[in-house]
Structure formats: C-alpha cells, structure tokens
Amino acid sequence: MPIPTYQEAMLPVLRTLEDTNERHIGEIVNTVINGFSLTESEREQMLPSGQSTVIGSRIGWARTYLNKANLIEKMPGRGIYKITGRGLDVLKKNPERIDNKLLREFPGFVEWIRPKKEQNVVAPDSNFLESEQTPDESLELAYRTLRTNLSTEILEKVKACSPGFFERLVVETIVKMGYGGTLQDAGQAVGKSNDGGIDGIIKEDRIGLDLIYLQAKKWESTVGRPNYRHSRELCLASRRIKVCLLLPQTFRAEHENS
C-alpha cells in the first residue's frame, strides 16, 4: 500500500492512546507503523534531506496537529503524550477519519494556523490544510523545484556565452573544486576559440609539480567516444601530462593519466 499521509495517520495515533496510558512518541510511532501494511522498503524510505523516514515524519506531524487541537497533550518528560478528554470524545463518535477539516472545529487548532500579525507571519496558502504533504515535504519539494529551475537557467546562460567566456568559466570552476591555490596562481585560460588545442592549464597542487591541461567544449548532446578520443590525443600530443574533459551538461570532470 502507499505510505499513509499525515492526515491518514491522525486517527491511528489517537487510537494508540485510547487506553489513557501515557506513552513515549517512539512507542506511538512503532505501534502506528505496525498497524499499516508497509513493506520494509516503505518503512525505510527516507525524506530527501535524509534526516528521517517518510512514515516517521508523517506520524510526527499527525501527533503535532492532534496536540494543537488538544486531542492529545504533552506530559512532563521528554516525548511523553496522553489522550485528552476531548480526544476520547472524538473517538466515542467512531470517526472513519480524522483530518484537518475535523480539527478546524477546535479553537486551539484554528488559533495555531491563524497568522500572527504582531510577528509579521505570512498567512498560509489557501490549500495548506487540504494538502496531503507535511510542511517538511512541502519545503523540500519547493527547494528541489527552485534548485532545478536555477540549474536550468544557469546552464542556458552558459550555453549562450561566448567561447572565450566559457573557457575562463571552466578554469575557474576547476580552481573552485580545490585544485591549486587561488585563481591568480593556479589556473589560466590559454587557448583561442576554436583552435582545437589546449584551452586552460590548472596546477593540481600549489607548487605546480602536476599540471592538468584542459580542452573546453560545449556540446548540446552526449559527447561520443570519437570526440573524446580526439580531444584526448590532441592534449596528450601537446603536453604529455593529463587530460581533463569537462562536460557543461553535467559539470562532470574526467581525469586520465597519460
């Protein structure tokens, strides 16, 4: 089955505390997870941040929302929770589901989601409470989207730049990756556009005992083996040291000893 959403986890969390005993959040999470028919892979699936499992995060947010609606309460001690009288009243009605729509019946939850003007807090999106994503998941999705869009925009600008600017960019990128020292003494763009020869030189160490000679090219598609072999042979014939082929599509550097 798909990993339950945080709203789908609310009722199981509340039922875990139905006997009115105090329980640690770790015990609550394990009990709820065991109640779902999840595969081992689904149990271990991580958020993109790698900080927690998807199901663990969703159960954690379900607990937070229930707490803000005062259906459960935090007890003295780290991570200890207990059901409230309000929570028991909700369970007595034998609900098929507990979600944000139901929680909006309770003043404490409404107050929690209401933007605080004195704190200059931006009001949540109108679809915020209808989303099946946790705040963590929404933030990570937004981050990945922004990062992808930024990468695409940068790549398009790189493709549109002049050959000379591209060659200097390649040299600066390799220096930023940690080769040599500063740009002033570690790297230089030496080639002329479309000359088929060496476009840049990088000192692999600060002293300059090992050098990397670059041939910078812009391809729209995958660089085939004949193109790679031709560039390699040109560089080896010219300098006898090393070859570094930088592909702008992936910013992947390949090094090969002569």
C-alpha positions in Angstrom: 0.0 0.0 0.0 1.2 3.6 -0.5 2.7 5.2 2.6 -0.1 6.8 4.6 -0.3 10.6 4.6 0.0 12.5 7.8 -3.8 13.1 7.9 -4.4 9.3 7.4 -2.1 8.8 10.4 -4.1 11.0 12.8 -6.8 8.5 13.7 -4.3 5.6 14.3 -2.2 7.9 16.5 -5.2 8.9 18.6 -6.4 5.3 18.9 -2.9 4.3 20.2 -3.6 6.4 23.2 -7.2 5.4 23.7 -6.5 3.4 26.9 -5.5 6.7 28.5 -2.0 5.5 29.3 1.0 7.8 28.8 3.2 6.8 26.0 6.5 7.9 24.5 6.4 9.2 21.0 8.8 6.4 19.9 6.3 3.8 21.1 3.4 5.6 19.4 5.3 5.7 16.1 6.2 2.0 16.2 2.6 1.0 17.1 1.1 3.0 14.3 3.7 1.8 11.7 3.0 -1.8 12.7 -0.7 -1.1 12.1 -0.1 -0.3 8.5 0.7 -3.0 5.9 4.0 -1.4 4.8 6.8 -3.2 3.1 10.3 -3.0 4.6 11.3 -0.6 1.8 8.3 1.7 2.6 9.2 1.6 6.3 12.8 2.7 5.5 12.1 5.2 2.8 13.8 8.5 3.7 12.9 12.1 3.1 15.2 13.8 0.5 17.0 15.5 3.4 17.9 12.1 4.9 17.0 13.3 8.4 14.1 10.9 9.0 11.9 8.3 7.4 8.9 9.4 5.4 6.4 7.5 7.6 8.1 8.6 10.8 7.9 12.2 9.8 4.2 11.9 8.8 3.3 10.3 12.1 5.3 13.0 13.9 3.3 15.7 12.2 0.0 13.9 12.9 0.9 14.0 16.5 1.7 17.7 16.3 -1.7 18.6 14.7 -3.6 16.5 17.3 -1.7 18.2 20.1 -2.6 21.7 18.7 -6.2 20.7 18.5 -5.9 19.5 22.2 -6.9 15.9 21.4 -3.7 14.8 22.9 -1.4 16.5 25.4 2.3 16.5 26.1 3.1 15.3 29.6 6.1 16.1 31.8 9.1 14.3 30.4 10.7 14.2 27.0 8.3 13.0 24.3 5.6 11.7 26.5 1.9 12.0 25.4 -1.5 11.2 26.7 -5.0 11.4 25.2 -7.3 14.2 26.5 -11.0 14.2 27.3 -11.6 15.9 24.0 -9.7 13.2 22.2 -11.8 10.5 24.0 -15.0 12.3 23.0 -13.9 12.3 19.3 -13.2 8.5 19.4 -16.6 7.8 21.0 -18.1 9.1 17.8 -16.3 6.4 16.0 -15.0 8.6 13.2 -13.8 7.0 9.9 -11.1 9.6 9.6 -9.5 12.4 11.5 -8.1 15.2 9.3 -7.6 18.9 9.2 -11.3 19.5 8.3 -12.3 17.9 11.6 -9.5 19.6 13.6 -10.8 23.1 12.4 -13.7 22.5 14.7 -11.5 23.2 17.7 -10.4 26.7 18.7 -6.9 25.8 19.7 -6.1 24.4 16.2 -7.7 27.4 14.4 -5.6 29.8 16.6 -2.5 27.8 15.8 -2.9 28.0 12.0 -4.0 31.7 12.1 -1.2 34.1 11.0 0.1 36.2 13.9 0.2 39.8 12.7 2.3 41.0 15.5 5.0 38.5 14.4 4.7 39.5 10.8 3.9 35.9 9.8 2.7 35.3 6.3 -0.7 33.6 6.1 -0.5 30.0 4.8 -1.6 29.2 1.3 -5.3 28.6 0.9 -4.6 25.0 0.0 -2.3 24.4 3.0 -4.8 22.5 5.1 -6.0 20.5 2.1 -2.6 19.3 1.2 -1.6 15.7 1.9 2.1 16.8 2.2 3.6 17.6 5.6 5.3 21.0 6.0 8.6 19.3 5.7 7.7 17.6 2.4 6.3 20.9 1.0 9.5 22.7 1.9 11.7 20.0 0.4 9.7 19.9 -2.8 9.9 23.7 -3.1 13.6 23.6 -2.6 14.1 20.9 -5.2 12.0 22.8 -7.7 13.9 26.1 -7.1 17.2 24.3 -7.4 16.2 22.5 -10.6 14.9 25.8 -12.2 18.1 27.6 -11.1 20.3 24.9 -12.6 18.4 25.0 -15.9 18.7 28.8 -16.0 22.4 28.8 -15.3 23.0 26.1 -17.9 21.1 28.0 -20.6 23.2 31.1 -19.8 26.4 29.1 -20.0 25.4 27.7 -23.4 24.7 31.2 -24.7 28.0 32.7 -23.5 31.0 33.3 -25.8 33.6 30.5 -26.3 36.2 32.7 -24.5 34.0 33.3 -21.5 33.2 29.6 -21.4 36.9 28.6 -21.3 37.5 31.1 -18.4 34.5 29.7 -16.6 35.9 26.1 -16.9 39.2 27.1 -15.5 37.5 29.0 -12.6 35.3 26.0 -11.9 38.2 23.6 -11.6 40.0 26.0 -9.3 36.9 26.3 -7.1 36.9 22.5 -6.9 40.1 22.7 -4.9 42.9 22.4 -7.4 45.9 24.5 -6.8 45.6 27.7 -4.8 44.0 30.9 -5.9 42.9 31.7 -9.5 45.8 34.0 -9.9 48.5 31.4 -9.4 46.6 28.1 -10.0 44.8 28.4 -13.3 44.8 30.2 -16.6 42.9 30.2 -19.8 45.4 30.0 -22.6 43.6 28.8 -25.7 42.0 30.7 -28.5 38.4 29.9 -29.6 38.0 27.0 -32.0 41.8 26.4 -32.1 41.4 22.7 -31.3 44.2 22.8 -28.8 44.7 23.5 -25.1 42.2 25.9 -23.6 43.4 26.1 -20.0 46.1 25.0 -17.5 45.5 24.1 -13.9 48.1 23.4 -11.2 46.9 20.2 -9.5 48.9 21.2 -6.4 50.0 24.6 -5.0 53.6 24.0 -6.1 52.7 23.2 -9.7 54.5 19.9 -9.9 51.5 18.3 -11.6 49.5 20.1 -14.3 46.1 19.5 -15.8 45.6 20.7 -19.3 42.0 21.5 -20.3 40.2 21.4 -23.6 36.8 23.1 -23.0 34.0 22.4 -25.5 30.2 23.0 -25.5 28.1 20.2 -26.8 24.3 20.1 -26.8 24.2 16.3 -26.7 26.3 13.4 -25.3 29.9 13.5 -26.2 30.7 10.4 -28.2 33.8 8.3 -27.8 35.4 9.6 -31.1 35.1 13.2 -29.9 36.5 12.3 -26.5 39.4 10.3 -28.1 40.2 13.1 -30.5 40.4 15.7 -27.7 42.5 13.3 -25.5 45.0 12.7 -28.3 45.4 16.4 -29.0 46.1 17.2 -25.4 48.5 14.3 -24.9 50.4 15.2 -28.0 50.6 18.8 -26.9 51.6 18.4 -23.3 52.1 14.8 -22.3 50.7 15.2 -18.8 47.0 14.8 -18.2 43.6 15.3 -19.8 40.6 16.8 -18.2 37.4 16.9 -20.2 34.6 19.0 -18.7 31.1 18.5 -20.0 28.8 21.5 -19.3 25.7 19.4 -19.4 26.6 17.6 -16.2 29.7 19.5 -15.0 31.4 16.2 -14.7 35.3 16.1 -14.8 37.1 13.0 -16.1 40.8 12.7 -15.4 43.1 10.2 -17.1 46.8 9.8 -16.6 48.9 9.7 -19.7 
